């Protein structure tokens, strides 16, 4: 599973914000051509994305572009413009079934050939944000080998359902949980939608913590001030890392002695606990690897 703890939106029509993004320490910088860009600025945003994707990549950032949905008629042109060796992937919303994502796959394949990159290089993060998409969420998560993660869009989901979204999210709990479960079943990243109160760090910590407890592995940000809190929430805490290392050391000793289980601090340690420790330490190693690759 690819490391995507934090994904920060940057409006594609705002040169000043794209320049600021050179210093963002999000796992993914998401240049947005969709919701944050007014209809009259879509063309400008696409042109600026073409200019800024290589600049961001040269600064060590992993870059994706959120393109407009298939029903706008803009998708094919935007993909043709932004696909390049510097682009890690694209995000797309408003799809209802796996068919939408298979269409995106068909659009991307010849574009990869045209810029000389291997088939499947451009990863895809679809947004799950309608009732129909919730019904088909697992099929969407497995619609293509390109799928790197699936994202839950609470604003569009509640709009589609004709209900009011509140600060606590009870109205979307089932849908939000369904996306996290489908992501885990498909072996892709589960990405929670943004917390819109960007001046409320305590609210963000609570919301991100709830998402992690549901099984999400990352979260979108709409403001750079949210990145550190999101990275912290979706990273192992030091106590858990220390315990995982103790588990692995004890397990290796037990295996060498021919034992199939052991105890640490009065608690039994068996295969599921060991697997959890292995996964946690693998995540720590990947965070350290990617952090080292990003210039300060």
Order of alpha helices (4+ residues) and beta strands (2+ residues): beta-alpha-beta-alpha-beta-alpha-beta-alpha-beta-alpha-alpha-beta-alpha-alpha-beta-alpha-beta-alpha-alpha-beta-beta-alpha
